Amino acid sequence: MTWNPLKKKEEAQKPVDEAPAQSKAARGAKKDRPTPKMKQAQAAGIRPLVPTDRKASAKAARARLRERENVEYEAMQKGDLNHMPKSERLPWRIYIRDYVDARFNVGEFFIPVAVIILVASMIITSVAQSPLASMIMMILMYVYLFAVVIDVWIMWRGLKKKLIAKYGERAVAKGSRSGSYAWSRAIQMRRWRLPKPRYDKRGHWPE
């Protein structure tokens, strides 16, 4: 047996040379797949852009809309301006309501008068069987309608001038529908108007 002085040196260097190779292989294997924390982050970030249950989403949207409409309707009944629909909070809309509510409108009794004339005409036609009496009732109906139209025209003529002087042409522009808003309120009974009149009695003219 011969003694080799280089053998011990080779055996001592062998584990040192293999260790880096093993560590590099281990690090390479780890890089091939994400760490558990990275997996969790990726899983948390993956969400569908469109809701999976569209019916439930649409139902929830309708419920929110209905709830908002109920709040706005209740606000108009109570006269709560802060919670009314946006269109009812416009300054010229408020002015129109106050102006119409302050005056006596011939047309606000249109529905009860029309019902009374219609019922009376039916009774007269069936009981008295008089064509002349029925014709008289119809003439009265048309006379009342003519009076309503004249009264609304006079009301809007004066109101339009005031709106232009206070708010400019935008208050009476075509898209504002201020005219139809004024006359539709004028032919409603005072207690049925929405939003509710701010004052219980007539005569409180807007400034």
C-alpha positions as semicolon CSV with decimal commas, in nm:
position;residue;x (nm);y (nm);z (nm)
1;M;0,000;0,000;0,000
2;T;0,140;0,334;-0,110
3;W;0,069;0,657;0,065
4;N;-0,080;0,934;-0,154
5;P;-0,063;1,280;0,004
6;L;-0,313;1,428;-0,250
7;K;-0,596;1,183;-0,166
8;K;-0,695;1,353;0,159
9;K;-0,691;1,691;-0,012
10;E;-0,929;1,568;-0,287
11;E;-1,167;1,413;-0,034
12;A;-1,171;1,735;0,167
13;Q;-1,253;1,948;-0,139
14;K;-1,525;1,716;-0,279
15;P;-1,813;1,807;-0,037
16;V;-1,730;2,175;-0,074
17;D;-1,757;2,156;-0,454
18;E;-2,086;1,961;-0,450
19;A;-2,257;2,186;-0,196
20;P;-2,296;2,486;-0,429
21;A;-2,431;2,263;-0,703
22;Q;-2,694;2,120;-0,468
23;S;-2,798;2,463;-0,338
24;K;-2,828;2,598;-0,693
25;A;-3,048;2,303;-0,791
26;A;-3,267;2,354;-0,484
27;R;-3,302;2,726;-0,556
28;G;-3,388;2,653;-0,919
29;A;-3,657;2,407;-0,814
30;K;-3,813;2,665;-0,584
31;K;-3,822;2,931;-0,857
32;D;-4,021;2,701;-1,087
33;R;-4,334;2,734;-0,869
34;P;-4,467;3,031;-0,666
35;T;-4,445;3,042;-0,293
36;P;-4,765;2,977;-0,089
37;K;-4,804;3,350;-0,023
38;M;-4,784;3,428;-0,393
39;K;-5,050;3,165;-0,465
40;Q;-5,285;3,323;-0,215
41;A;-5,226;3,669;-0,362
42;Q;-5,296;3,543;-0,713
43;A;-5,610;3,363;-0,604
44;A;-5,737;3,676;-0,425
45;G;-5,675;3,891;-0,732
46;I;-5,873;3,674;-0,971
47;R;-6,234;3,803;-0,973
48;P;-6,490;3,796;-1,256
49;L;-6,563;4,136;-1,412
50;V;-6,930;4,042;-1,466
51;P;-7,133;3,922;-1,165
52;T;-7,201;3,551;-1,181
53;D;-7,562;3,596;-1,064
54;R;-7,709;3,866;-1,289
55;K;-8,063;3,813;-1,166
56;A;-7,967;3,880;-0,806
57;S;-7,769;4,188;-0,911
58;A;-8,061;4,326;-1,114
59;K;-8,302;4,253;-0,829
60;A;-8,081;4,440;-0,583
61;A;-8,059;4,736;-0,823
62;R;-8,439;4,748;-0,855
63;A;-8,476;4,733;-0,479
64;R;-8,240;5,029;-0,436
65;L;-8,428;5,227;-0,702
66;R;-8,764;5,150;-0,544
67;E;-8,637;5,252;-0,202
68;R;-8,509;5,584;-0,341
69;E;-8,841;5,651;-0,517
70;N;-9,031;5,579;-0,195
71;V;-8,813;5,826;-0,006
72;E;-8,865;6,093;-0,274
73;Y;-9,242;6,035;-0,284
74;E;-9,268;6,061;0,093
75;A;-9,063;6,383;0,082
76;M;-9,305;6,536;-0,172
77;Q;-9,600;6,441;0,048
78;K;-9,443;6,605;0,351
79;G;-9,293;6,901;0,167
80;D;-8,935;6,800;0,254
81;L;-8,743;6,989;-0,013
82;N;-8,403;6,835;0,071
83;H;-8,512;6,481;-0,021
84;M;-8,730;6,556;-0,324
85;P;-8,624;6,457;-0,676
86;K;-8,361;6,682;-0,828
87;S;-8,605;6,828;-1,082
88;E;-8,840;6,941;-0,804
89;R;-8,556;7,127;-0,629
90;L;-8,484;7,359;-0,922
91;P;-8,535;7,721;-0,810
92;W;-8,781;7,809;-1,088
93;R;-8,984;7,494;-1,016
94;I;-9,018;7,608;-0,655
95;Y;-9,122;7,954;-0,776
96;I;-9,385;7,805;-1,011
97;R;-9,535;7,594;-0,733
98;D;-9,554;7,886;-0,492
99;Y;-9,707;8,111;-0,760
100;V;-9,975;7,858;-0,860
101;D;-10,054;7,772;-0,499
102;A;-10,093;8,140;-0,408
103;R;-10,374;8,212;-0,657
104;F;-10,728;8,084;-0,702
105;N;-10,732;7,860;-1,008
106;V;-11,057;7,790;-1,189
107;G;-10,921;7,462;-1,317
108;E;-10,847;7,309;-0,976
109;F;-11,213;7,206;-0,952
110;F;-11,210;7,048;-1,298
111;I;-11,239;6,685;-1,183
112;P;-11,531;6,728;-0,938
113;V;-11,717;6,961;-1,176
114;A;-11,671;6,721;-1,467
115;V;-11,797;6,428;-1,257
116;I;-12,102;6,624;-1,137
117;I;-12,194;6,735;-1,490
118;L;-12,146;6,383;-1,628
119;V;-12,363;6,221;-1,358
120;A;-12,631;6,488;-1,390
121;S;-12,638;6,445;-1,766
122;M;-12,682;6,066;-1,733
123;I;-12,966;6,109;-1,481
124;I;-13,146;6,367;-1,691
125;T;-13,111;6,155;-2,003
126;S;-13,244;5,838;-1,835
127;V;-13,521;5,995;-1,622
128;A;-13,644;6,303;-1,803
129;Q;-13,545;6,178;-2,148
130;S;-13,500;6,534;-2,260
131;P;-13,243;6,592;-2,533
132;L;-13,255;6,965;-2,464
133;A;-13,160;6,921;-2,097
134;S;-12,873;6,691;-2,191
135;M;-12,751;6,946;-2,446
136;I;-12,760;7,221;-2,183
137;M;-12,541;7,012;-1,952
138;M;-12,289;6,957;-2,229
139;I;-12,284;7,330;-2,307
140;L;-12,213;7,402;-1,941
141;M;-11,928;7,153;-1,955
142;Y;-11,772;7,324;-2,256
143;V;-11,820;7,668;-2,102
144;Y;-11,634;7,555;-1,792
145;L;-11,351;7,407;-2,002
146;F;-11,322;7,735;-2,192
147;A;-11,302;7,924;-1,862
148;V;-11,027;7,689;-1,743
149;V;-10,822;7,745;-2,060
150;I;-10,855;8,124;-2,034
151;D;-10,760;8,121;-1,666
152;V;-10,452;7,903;-1,727
153;W;-10,345;8,128;-2,018
154;I;-10,371;8,440;-1,802
155;M;-10,181;8,270;-1,521
156;W;-9,896;8,154;-1,745
157;R;-9,867;8,491;-1,918
158;G;-9,797;8,668;-1,591
159;L;-9,585;8,387;-1,448
160;K;-9,365;8,365;-1,757
161;K;-9,265;8,730;-1,730
162;K;-9,170;8,687;-1,366
163;L;-8,964;8,374;-1,437
164;I;-8,766;8,545;-1,714
165;A;-8,704;8,851;-1,497
166;K;-8,582;8,641;-1,204
167;Y;-8,409;8,338;-1,363
168;G;-8,358;8,429;-1,728
169;E;-8,466;8,250;-2,045
170;R;-8,347;7,910;-1,920
171;A;-8,646;7,895;-1,683
172;V;-8,892;7,901;-1,973
173;A;-8,683;7,720;-2,235
174;K;-8,839;7,437;-2,431
175;G;-8,660;7,166;-2,237
176;S;-8,760;7,307;-1,898
177;R;-9,131;7,223;-1,950
178;S;-9,221;7,504;-1,714
179;G;-9,545;7,581;-1,896
180;S;-9,684;7,228;-1,876
181;Y;-9,564;7,202;-1,516
182;A;-9,756;7,519;-1,423
183;W;-10,086;7,437;-1,593
184;S;-10,088;7,073;-1,479
185;R;-10,054;7,193;-1,121
186;A;-10,318;7,460;-1,173
187;I;-10,586;7,205;-1,273
188;Q;-10,521;6,982;-0,971
189;M;-10,709;7,015;-0,646
190;R;-10,494;7,184;-0,386
191;R;-10,494;6,892;-0,141
192;W;-10,386;6,647;-0,413
193;R;-10,089;6,847;-0,541
194;L;-9,741;6,700;-0,527
195;P;-9,511;6,832;-0,399
196;K;-9,731;6,952;-0,115
197;P;-9,796;7,331;-0,105
198;R;-9,566;7,507;0,139
199;Y;-9,851;7,716;0,282
200;D;-10,193;7,599;0,396
201;K;-10,375;7,902;0,254
202;R;-10,356;8,101;-0,068
203;G;-10,206;8,447;-0,094
204;H;-9,839;8,371;-0,016
205;W;-9,687;8,503;-0,338
206;P;-9,320;8,423;-0,411
207;E;-9,078;8,714;-0,408
